[in-house]
Amino acid sequence: MATLLGLLYTTGIRIGEALALDVGDLDRRDRILTVRKGKFGKSRVLPLRQSVAEALACYVDHPLRPVGTDAAAPIFISGRRRRLSYPAALSAARAVCLQAGITDPQPRPHDFRHTFAVSRVARWYAQGRDVNALLPALSTYLGHVSIENTRLYLTANSALLEQAAHRFAHQTSALDEVLS
């Protein structure tokens, strides 16, 4: 479960996309994950951080893994040696949250996707990057049909409001210096 939740958090892929991944979708050498069964049947290729690629490889190569590692084998499997189902993943995620003391509200798997998008945009703001120019790349990475779908994830929240306040303060202090 840790590997699945970590993948959702660090890549922002949909839970259904993660559960549909096969071992052959992970290119270990180039640290690339191919999402073949995305929403609306769209496929996309995602670069992975080294730590994410290594975690997936360790999970797949674990000596107690009850199924093989051939390319067609599912990455995430149940205790019954089958592809992990959405209800089983949801139940396990809820159990993990309870163990961690997270009870109200419990995060849904899709919340990890929102967190990924907001964190990425907040990081870009903190780096002083042109977020509007980068949003199409984020939209493609998330597998959205339109950039407007990505913008829906970016509702006002504390992380983005804090970055906006810093930028506004920087801009107005520069204006104050000019007017003084």
RAKA-V630871 format. One record per residue. RES is the residue in one small letter. PHI is phi in radians with two decimals (NA if undefined). D_LAST is the distance of its C-alpha to the last C-alpha in Angstrom with 1 decimal. Layout:
res = (RES:RES)
phi = (PHI:PHI)
d_last = (D_LAST:D_LAST)
This chain:
res = (m:a:t:l:l:g:l:l:y:t:t:g:i:r:i:g:e:a:l:a:l:d:v:g:d:l:d:r:r:d:r:i:l:t:v:r:k:g:k:f:g:k:s:r:v:l:p:l:r:q:s:v:a:e:a:l:a:c:y:v:d:h:p:l:r:p:v:g:t:d:a:a:a:p:i:f:i:s:g:r:r:r:r:l:s:y:p:a:a:l:s:a:a:r:a:v:c:l:q:a:g:i:t:d:p:q:p:r:p:h:d:f:r:h:t:f:a:v:s:r:v:a:r:w:y:a:q:g:r:d:v:n:a:l:l:p:a:l:s:t:y:l:g:h:v:s:i:e:n:t:r:l:y:l:t:a:n:s:a:l:l:e:q:a:a:h:r:f:a:h:q:t:s:a:l:d:e:v:l:s)
phi = (NA:-1.06:-1.17:-1.11:-1.12:-1.10:-1.14:-1.06:-1.20:-1.57:-2.07:1.29:-1.26:-1.22:-1.03:-1.10:-1.16:-1.13:-1.21:-1.53:-1.17:-1.89:-0.96:-1.19:-1.38:-1.76:-1.64:-1.18:-1.13:-1.65:0.94:-2.15:-2.03:-1.73:-1.65:-1.62:-2.07:-1.39:-1.05:1.08:1.31:-1.38:-1.90:-2.73:-2.01:-2.06:-1.26:-2.02:-1.12:-1.02:-1.12:-1.22:-1.06:-1.17:-1.11:-1.11:-1.10:-1.10:-1.12:-1.16:-1.54:-0.98:-1.10:-1.65:-1.09:-1.42:-2.21:-1.22:-2.04:-1.18:-1.00:-1.52:-1.26:-1.17:-1.24:-1.71:-2.18:-1.62:-1.16:-1.64:1.15:-2.17:-1.00:-1.11:-1.55:-1.06:-1.03:-1.18:-1.14:-1.12:-1.08:-1.16:-1.12:-1.11:-1.11:-1.11:-1.07:-1.08:-1.08:-1.44:1.45:-1.60:-2.08:-2.51:-1.49:-1.44:-1.17:-1.63:-0.96:-1.19:-1.11:-1.12:-1.15:-1.10:-1.05:-1.03:-1.09:-1.14:-1.10:-1.10:-1.15:-1.07:-1.11:-1.10:-1.04:-1.08:-1.46:1.30:-1.48:-1.43:-1.10:-1.06:-1.28:-1.58:-1.01:-1.05:-1.16:-1.11:-1.06:-1.13:-1.03:-1.36:1.41:-1.40:-1.26:-2.38:-1.10:-1.13:-1.12:-1.23:-1.04:-1.07:-1.29:-1.78:-1.16:-1.00:-2.57:-1.07:-1.13:-1.28:-1.13:-1.11:-1.14:-1.12:-1.12:-1.09:-1.11:-1.10:-1.08:-1.11:-1.13:-1.27:-1.19:-1.15:-1.16:-1.04:-1.13:-1.18:-1.38:-1.32)
d_last = (57.9:55.2:55.4:55.2:52.3:50.5:51.0:49.6:46.5:45.8:46.6:46.1:49.5:51.4:54.2:56.8:55.6:55.9:59.3:60.5:59.7:62.6:62.9:62.9:59.4:58.0:57.6:57.5:57.1:54.1:52.7:52.8:53.9:55.4:55.1:58.1:58.5:55.1:54.4:56.1:58.0:55.1:55.1:52.3:51.8:49.3:48.2:48.6:47.0:49.6:50.0:50.7:53.3:54.9:55.1:56.7:59.1:60.1:60.7:62.9:64.7:65.4:69.0:69.7:68.4:71.4:71.0:70.9:68.0:69.2:66.6:67.8:67.6:64.9:62.1:61.9:65.3:66.9:69.5:72.1:71.2:69.7:66.3:64.1:63.9:60.9:62.6:63.4:59.9:58.4:60.9:60.2:56.4:56.9:59.1:56.5:53.9:56.3:57.1:53.4:53.1:51.1:52.8:50.5:49.5:51.2:49.3:51.1:51.5:49.2:46.4:46.2:45.4:42.5:41.3:41.5:39.5:36.7:36.6:36.5:33.5:31.6:32.4:31.1:27.8:27.6:28.3:25.5:28.3:28.5:30.5:31.3:32.9:34.8:36.2:39.1:40.3:40.1:42.0:44.7:45.0:45.6:48.1:46.5:47.7:44.3:40.7:40.5:43.0:40.6:37.7:39.9:39.8:36.0:35.7:32.9:33.7:32.0:31.7:30.1:27.8:26.6:25.8:24.0:21.9:21.0:20.0:18.0:16.1:15.5:14.4:12.0:10.4:10.1:8.6:6.0:5.2:5.6:3.8:0.0)
